[in-house]
Amino acid sequence: MSFGKNLQYLRQLSSNMTQEMLAEKLNVSRQTISKWEMDAANPEMDKALEICRIFNCSLDNLFREDMDKRSDAYSNLRVEDVVGFRYIAHTVISTEPESDAIGRMYKIAKENGIDNPRVIGWDFPNLSQEQVNVFNMHGYTAALILPEDVKIDGVDIKEQPAHKYVAIHIDRPFDNPFVTIPGAYHTLNDFMRTNGLEQVNNEVIPCFETDGESMDVYIACK
């Protein structure tokens, strides 16, 4: 763990705050910030508490955690206004539900002449402890975003209004998916906390991932 790396990480999450800008907020020199980030010195307690206030974090976050879970695969960390869309969804509960759920959406897209379908997905949380602990199952929901001119009979079509999301792009998400994808969510949560954004869990899809060789991860916020 490194206080210096954590401080640099938090500064970058906060609208790429420069060392000079942080130094001004803390009433110290830019060289002092540089020394902290190189782990050549640590701040006194009053300055450490002020850093916590500025970045909305704890002393444990600063000094006892490796906060930066990013990798070279991450880019384009942003706040994005996602336009409203219509979609259909399919949930699978099994030991490996993702491919079945996503495959179902692509099958429906092909049957209805939808070229270049947009498919998103998210974990389905409503499982019993027996399903999780005994049978090692988990749930996954895949959704097909419907073009405006497409109508599909016999399925439940849902609508999502336009909403604000924080998002991050991942190249090669499946090279190391059990590290890279959770790390993206970790980074987005840090970004929201640092910038005073709150996650939204109702009225819109709280979080989702785009399907493909690369991936964008989204978390709804206000």
Protein Blocks (a to p, Z undefined) as FASTA:
>chain_A
ZZklmmmmmmmmnooiafklmmmmnopafklmmmmmnopaccdfklmmmmmmmnopafkl
mmmccfblcdfkbghiacdddddddddddddddfblmlmmmmmmmmmmmmnopahiacdd
dddfbbcfklmmmnopacddddddddfkbccehiacdddddddddddddehkllmmmlmm
mmmmmmmmmmmmmnopacdfehiafbdcdedjbdcdddddZZ
